[in-house]
C-alpha cells in the first residue's frame, strides 16, 4: 500500500493533476503554432524546395507525403495546435494563468510555462523517436541544474548520437 500523501489536499491531487495537464496542453499547443511560425519566418529556403511558412504548410505537406512524413508519428498534435485557441483568447490566457499558479506551488510539469529552467538530456531512441529525461529547478538555480545534469549524463552514458539522413 502506498504511503499516505502529506498534502492537506490529497483527495484533490488527481483532479488538480488532470486539470493541470489540460491547461498546460492548451497553453503549449497555442504557443507551439506561434513559435513554429516565428521560427519558419527566419529561414531561407533552397531553390526547388517548397518553403514552409506556416503550420498549415507543414500539415498540408505531411498530408501530401504520408509515407515519408507520417510513417512514425501522426500529426494530431500539429492539427490541435493549428485549430486551437490563439494567444489573445480567454481560453489561452486562463490556461496560462493556471499553469503559472501551479508552477508557483512547485507542481511537476509546469515549469517551462512559468519560465523555470529545464535541462533535457537525451537517453536514446524508441522506434526512431528520441526520448530523454528532464531536470527542473526554480529560477536562478541554473548552475546547480547544469551540475546535476552533467553528473547524470556522465553516470549513465546513455546518449546515442543522432544519425542524420543524407541530403537528396
C-alpha positions as CSV (number, residue, x, y, z in Angstrom):
1,X,0.0,0.0,0.0
2,X,1.4,3.4,-0.9
3,X,2.2,5.8,1.9
4,X,-0.4,8.4,2.7
5,X,0.0,11.8,1.0
6,X,1.5,14.5,3.1
7,X,-0.6,17.1,1.3
8,X,-3.7,18.5,3.1
9,X,-5.5,18.4,-0.2
10,X,-4.6,14.7,-1.0
11,X,-8.1,13.9,-2.2
12,X,-7.9,16.6,-4.8
13,X,-4.5,15.9,-6.1
14,X,-5.6,13.7,-9.0
15,X,-8.2,16.2,-10.0
16,X,-5.7,19.0,-9.9
17,X,-3.2,17.0,-11.9
18,X,-5.8,16.2,-14.6
19,X,-6.9,19.8,-14.8
20,X,-3.3,21.0,-14.7
21,X,-2.4,18.7,-17.6
22,X,-5.3,20.0,-19.6
23,X,-4.5,23.7,-19.1
24,X,-0.8,23.0,-19.8
25,X,-1.8,21.3,-23.0
26,X,-3.9,24.3,-24.1
27,X,-1.1,26.7,-23.3
28,X,1.6,24.6,-25.1
29,X,-0.4,23.9,-28.2
30,X,-1.4,27.6,-28.5
31,X,2.2,28.7,-28.2
32,X,3.6,26.0,-30.4
33,X,1.8,27.4,-33.5
34,X,3.1,30.9,-32.9
35,X,6.6,29.8,-32.1
36,X,6.9,27.5,-35.1
37,X,5.7,30.2,-37.5
38,X,8.1,32.7,-35.9
39,X,10.9,30.2,-36.5
40,X,9.9,29.5,-40.1
41,X,9.9,33.2,-40.9
42,X,13.6,33.2,-40.1
43,X,14.6,30.5,-42.6
44,X,15.9,30.9,-46.1
45,X,14.8,28.1,-48.5
46,X,17.0,26.5,-51.2
47,X,15.9,26.8,-54.8
48,X,13.5,24.0,-55.6
49,X,12.5,23.3,-52.0
50,X,8.9,24.0,-51.0
51,X,9.0,26.8,-48.5
52,X,7.2,26.2,-45.2
53,X,5.9,29.5,-43.8
54,X,3.1,28.4,-41.6
55,X,2.0,25.4,-39.5
56,X,-0.7,24.9,-42.1
57,X,2.0,24.5,-44.8
58,X,3.6,21.8,-42.7
59,X,0.4,19.8,-42.1
60,X,-0.5,20.1,-45.8
61,X,2.9,18.8,-46.8
62,X,2.7,16.0,-44.3
63,X,-0.7,15.0,-45.6
64,X,0.6,15.0,-49.2
65,X,3.6,12.8,-48.2
66,X,2.2,10.4,-45.6
67,X,4.6,7.5,-46.4
68,X,7.7,9.6,-45.6
69,X,6.4,12.2,-43.1
70,X,3.8,10.3,-41.1
71,X,5.3,6.8,-41.0
72,X,6.3,7.0,-37.3
73,X,4.1,9.6,-35.8
74,X,0.8,11.1,-36.9
75,X,0.2,14.9,-36.9
76,X,-2.6,15.0,-34.4
77,X,-0.7,17.4,-32.1
78,X,0.1,19.7,-35.1
79,X,-3.6,19.7,-36.0
80,X,-4.6,20.5,-32.4
81,X,-2.2,23.4,-32.4
82,X,-3.4,24.6,-35.8
83,X,-7.0,24.6,-34.8
84,X,-6.7,25.6,-31.2
85,X,-7.2,29.0,-29.5
86,X,-5.0,32.0,-30.3
87,X,-2.9,33.9,-27.8
88,X,-5.4,36.6,-27.2
89,X,-8.3,34.2,-26.4
90,X,-9.6,33.9,-22.9
91,X,-9.2,30.1,-23.1
92,X,-5.4,30.5,-23.6
93,X,-5.0,33.4,-21.1
94,X,-6.9,31.5,-18.4
95,X,-4.8,28.3,-19.0
96,X,-1.6,30.3,-18.8
97,X,-2.6,31.8,-15.5
98,X,-3.5,28.4,-14.0
99,X,-0.1,27.0,-15.2
100,X,1.8,29.8,-13.7
101,X,-0.1,29.4,-10.4
102,X,0.6,25.7,-10.3
103,X,4.3,26.2,-11.1
104,X,4.5,28.6,-8.3
105,X,3.3,25.8,-6.0
106,X,6.1,23.5,-7.2
107,X,3.8,21.2,-9.1
108,X,5.6,19.0,-11.6
109,X,5.1,19.5,-15.3
110,X,4.5,23.3,-15.5
111,X,8.0,24.9,-15.2
112,X,8.5,25.8,-18.8
113,X,5.3,27.8,-18.9
114,X,6.3,29.6,-15.7
115,X,9.8,30.4,-17.1
116,X,11.7,28.0,-14.9
117,X,14.9,26.4,-16.4
118,X,14.7,22.9,-17.7
119,X,17.6,20.7,-18.8
120,X,16.8,17.8,-21.1
121,X,19.3,15.0,-21.5
122,X,18.9,12.6,-24.4
123,X,18.7,8.9,-23.5
124,X,18.2,7.1,-26.8
125,X,15.6,6.2,-29.3
126,X,12.4,4.2,-29.3
127,X,11.2,3.2,-32.8
128,X,13.4,6.1,-34.3
129,X,11.8,8.6,-31.9
130,X,14.2,10.3,-29.5
131,X,13.5,10.3,-25.8
132,X,15.2,11.7,-22.7
133,X,14.9,12.9,-19.1
134,X,14.4,16.5,-17.9
135,X,15.7,18.2,-14.8
136,X,13.9,21.3,-13.4
137,X,14.9,23.9,-11.0
138,X,13.4,27.2,-9.8
139,X,14.6,30.4,-11.4
140,X,18.2,31.4,-10.7
141,X,19.5,27.9,-9.9
142,X,20.8,27.2,-13.3
143,X,24.3,26.4,-12.1
144,X,23.1,23.5,-9.9
145,X,20.8,22.3,-12.7
146,X,23.8,22.1,-15.1
147,X,25.9,20.3,-12.4
148,X,23.2,17.7,-11.7
149,X,22.6,17.2,-15.4
150,X,26.3,16.7,-16.1
151,X,26.7,14.2,-13.3
152,X,23.6,12.2,-14.6
153,X,24.9,12.3,-18.1
154,X,28.3,11.1,-17.1
155,X,26.9,8.4,-14.8
156,X,24.5,6.9,-17.4
157,X,26.4,7.4,-20.7
158,X,23.1,6.6,-22.3
159,X,23.1,9.2,-25.0
160,X,23.0,7.9,-28.5
161,X,24.4,10.2,-31.2
162,X,21.8,11.1,-33.9
163,X,22.2,9.7,-37.4
164,X,21.5,12.3,-40.0
165,X,19.8,11.4,-43.3
166,X,21.7,12.3,-46.4
167,X,20.5,15.3,-48.4
168,X,18.6,14.4,-51.5
